[in-house]
Amino acid sequence: MSIARGSLNELETQYLLAKELGFCALDDSYSEMIERLFALVNGLRNSLNAQR
């Protein structure tokens, strides 16, 4: 799971840089999608930990 979280962190960083540099729209839907993905990965991790 840490690889997935690391990849999401990298995606978030790249998105924030692109947004800051004006390469993408100032739309917050991408931020919301990234946050939703973090929640899904955390939920999956918690579920797998509970099964152990």
C-alpha beads as a LAMMPS data file, in Angstrom:
LAMMPS data file: protein, C-alpha beads

52 atoms
51 bonds

1 atom types
1 bond types

-500.0 500.0 xlo xhi
-500.0 500.0 ylo yhi
-500.0 500.0 zlo zhi

Masses

1 110.0

Atoms # bond

1 1 1 0.000 0.000 0.000
2 1 1 2.882 2.357 0.630
3 1 1 3.776 2.262 -3.069
4 1 1 0.241 3.334 -3.975
5 1 1 0.316 6.145 -1.408
6 1 1 3.737 7.257 -2.639
7 1 1 2.485 7.326 -6.204
8 1 1 -0.522 9.377 -5.149
9 1 1 1.760 11.806 -3.337
10 1 1 3.851 12.127 -6.484
11 1 1 0.727 12.680 -8.593
12 1 1 -0.484 15.341 -6.188
13 1 1 2.886 17.103 -6.292
14 1 1 2.983 17.051 -10.093
15 1 1 -0.576 18.372 -10.258
16 1 1 0.176 21.205 -7.828
17 1 1 3.283 22.163 -9.794
18 1 1 1.411 22.109 -13.101
19 1 1 -1.366 24.198 -11.573
20 1 1 1.115 26.683 -10.087
21 1 1 2.976 27.007 -13.399
22 1 1 -0.237 27.532 -15.353
23 1 1 -0.146 24.280 -17.330
24 1 1 -3.616 23.213 -16.226
25 1 1 -6.892 24.842 -15.320
26 1 1 -7.526 26.113 -11.811
27 1 1 -10.235 23.501 -11.443
28 1 1 -10.368 21.796 -8.055
29 1 1 -11.952 18.607 -9.405
30 1 1 -8.497 17.021 -9.766
31 1 1 -7.665 17.782 -6.140
32 1 1 -10.961 16.245 -5.102
33 1 1 -10.250 13.117 -7.155
34 1 1 -6.786 12.778 -5.611
35 1 1 -8.235 13.148 -2.109
36 1 1 -10.866 10.507 -2.944
37 1 1 -8.130 8.149 -4.137
38 1 1 -6.218 8.681 -0.876
39 1 1 -9.399 7.786 1.030
40 1 1 -9.925 4.642 -1.061
41 1 1 -6.331 3.466 -0.611
42 1 1 -6.513 4.124 3.137
43 1 1 -9.803 2.234 3.338
44 1 1 -8.313 -0.712 1.487
45 1 1 -5.266 -0.695 3.765
46 1 1 -7.463 -0.603 6.863
47 1 1 -9.600 -3.435 5.532
48 1 1 -6.569 -5.599 4.780
49 1 1 -5.075 -4.878 8.204
50 1 1 -8.354 -5.848 9.889
51 1 1 -8.310 -9.226 8.090
52 1 1 -4.873 -10.086 9.495

Bonds

1 1 1 2
2 1 2 3
3 1 3 4
4 1 4 5
5 1 5 6
6 1 6 7
7 1 7 8
8 1 8 9
9 1 9 10
10 1 10 11
11 1 11 12
12 1 12 13
13 1 13 14
14 1 14 15
15 1 15 16
16 1 16 17
17 1 17 18
18 1 18 19
19 1 19 20
20 1 20 21
21 1 21 22
22 1 22 23
23 1 23 24
24 1 24 25
25 1 25 26
26 1 26 27
27 1 27 28
28 1 28 29
29 1 29 30
30 1 30 31
31 1 31 32
32 1 32 33
33 1 33 34
34 1 34 35
35 1 35 36
36 1 36 37
37 1 37 38
38 1 38 39
39 1 39 40
40 1 40 41
41 1 41 42
42 1 42 43
43 1 43 44
44 1 44 45
45 1 45 46
46 1 46 47
47 1 47 48
48 1 48 49
49 1 49 50
50 1 50 51
51 1 51 52
